[in-house]
Structures are given as structure tokens and as C-alpha cells.
């Protein structure tokens, strides 16, 4: 999956930071608070994406940085839970490259410059 993100987003000039799990993602967010956008999977080991978002928004105070949740969970309640946890957008897997780019551009308009 990372290779697909890299292929799609690096081609648009994005620099990507990866984490192996939710806890590592939170550490990476703390070390890189100036990132433009977080892309978060709900199903991450050690700390799921919802908990990551709550802690990102709460403990780290990164309430303004957009966060796109990607998930195989496709029910409306899943999307509502993600938004309630702090997601700015929601994209169901499997996504296509144009769908990913559209979601990223919707949340981070500067990404299409």
C-alpha cells in the first residue's frame, strides 16, 4: 500500500513520512508538527486510527492540520466515528489514484500547485 501512496503522491511533489503503527505515527507527528496533511488508516496496530486522531487533536494540539482517514470500513457509522475523532475527510478502500488525489486536494488545496 505504501508503494501506491508513494507512486501517486510523490508524483505530485509530496514528501511522505511513514509510520509502522499508530504509536509510531503519533511520535512522528510530534517530531513533524508542520506537516500539511495526515493520511490515517483506521486499522493500525498498537493504536488504531481513531485513537491516533484523538491524541493528535488533543495531546499534540494539532487541531488545524487536515487528516484524511482511509479505511476498508465503509459504513456511515464508521465515517461518523472518524469525523468525531478528528478526521477532516474519509476515503474508502480500495481507492483509485484519482480518488486519492481528489481527497487530498479537497483537504489541502495547496497540493495542486
DALIN-V690602 format. One record per residue. N is the residue number from 1. RES is the residue in one letter. PHI is phi in degrees with one decimal (none if undefined). D_CENTER is the distance of its C-alpha to the mean C-alpha in Angstrom with 1 decimal. Layout:
n res phi d_center
N RES PHI D_CENTER
N RES PHI D_CENTER
//
This chain:
n res phi d_center
1 X none 13.4
2 X -58.8 12.6
3 X -62.3 15.6
4 X -69.4 14.5
5 X -58.2 11.2
6 X -59.2 13.7
7 X -61.1 16.3
8 X -76.4 14.6
9 X -84.0 12.7
10 X -65.7 15.4
11 X -63.2 18.0
12 X -95.3 16.7
13 X 93.5 17.1
14 X -77.0 13.6
15 X -103.0 13.8
16 X -111.6 11.3
17 X -120.4 11.1
18 X -108.7 10.7
19 X -134.8 11.3
20 X -80.9 13.5
21 X -157.4 12.6
22 X -63.2 11.2
23 X -65.0 14.2
24 X -65.4 13.8
25 X -63.9 10.2
26 X -65.1 11.8
27 X -62.2 14.7
28 X -63.7 12.8
29 X -65.9 11.2
30 X -65.3 14.8
31 X -78.8 16.3
32 X -131.2 14.2
33 X -69.7 13.9
34 X -95.7 14.4
35 X -63.7 11.2
36 X -88.7 10.5
37 X -161.2 6.8
38 X -103.0 3.8
39 X -116.0 1.6
40 X -125.2 3.2
41 X -91.1 6.6
42 X -64.1 9.2
43 X -93.4 11.9
44 X -115.6 11.7
45 X -71.4 15.1
46 X 69.6 16.6
47 X -149.3 14.0
48 X -73.8 12.0
49 X -63.0 8.6
50 X -66.9 10.7
51 X -65.7 12.7
52 X -55.7 10.1
53 X -63.2 9.0
54 X -59.7 12.8
55 X -73.4 13.7
56 X -59.8 11.2
57 X -74.6 12.8
58 X -88.0 16.2
59 X -60.9 17.2
60 X -87.2 15.5
61 X 69.2 16.0
62 X -92.6 12.9
63 X -77.4 13.3
64 X -92.8 13.2
65 X -74.7 10.2
66 X -62.5 7.9
67 X -134.0 4.6
68 X -97.9 3.8
69 X -94.4 4.8
70 X -117.2 6.8
71 X -159.5 10.0
72 X -81.4 13.7
73 X -76.0 14.6
74 X -113.1 15.9
75 X -80.1 18.1
76 X -57.1 18.0
77 X -65.2 18.1
78 X -66.0 14.9
79 X -66.4 13.2
80 X -61.9 15.4
81 X -64.1 14.5
82 X -65.6 10.7
83 X -63.8 11.9
84 X -63.3 14.5
85 X -79.1 12.3
86 X 126.0 10.6
87 X -69.5 7.9
88 X -97.7 8.8
89 X -156.2 8.5
90 X -141.1 8.7
91 X -132.4 9.5
92 X -81.3 12.0
93 X -86.9 12.8
94 X -79.0 14.8
95 X -104.3 13.6
96 X -101.1 15.8
97 X -52.4 15.1
98 X -62.2 16.3
99 X -67.3 14.1
100 X -63.2 10.9
101 X -61.7 12.7
102 X -63.3 13.7
103 X -65.4 10.4
104 X -64.8 9.3
105 X -66.1 12.8
106 X -65.2 12.9
107 X -88.3 10.4
108 X -133.1 11.7
109 X -56.5 15.2
110 X -66.3 16.3
111 X -74.3 14.5
112 X -101.5 17.4
113 X -89.2 20.1
//
